[in-house]
C-alpha cells in the first residue's frame, strides 16, 4: 500500500498477528490471553479498514499531490522545507489534513468521532 498509509503494511500486520497468535497466545493460559486477543482483534480491524478504504484513499491522495504539483509525500516535504511550497497555504494545509483524516479513518476512526474537524 502506498501513501497515505505508513508501515507496517496490511500484509505485514496480518503476518505478525498470525505468527503471534500461533506462537504466543495460542499456547498461553490465563488472563493475559484476554488482553492479547483484544490487541489482535484491534490489529485485524485496522487491517480490514485499510483493505476496504486504502485503495480509494491512495487514489485521492495522488490527486491531491498532483494538484500541488508534486509526485509523492517526500517531494512535498522537500518542497515545504525548501520554501518552494508554503505550508501556510490553505491547499497545502487541506492536503495534509485530509491525509491525517485518511490515516485515522483506518488506524482509529473513534478518534475522528470524538474530534471532528
Buried (B, 14 or more C-beta within 10 A) or exposed (E): BBBBBEEBBBEEBBEEBEEBBEEEBEEEEEEEEEEBEEEBEEBBBBBEBBBEBBEEBBEBBBEBBEEBEBEEBEBBEEBBEEEEBEEEEEEBEEBBEBBEBBBBBBBBBEEEEEEEE
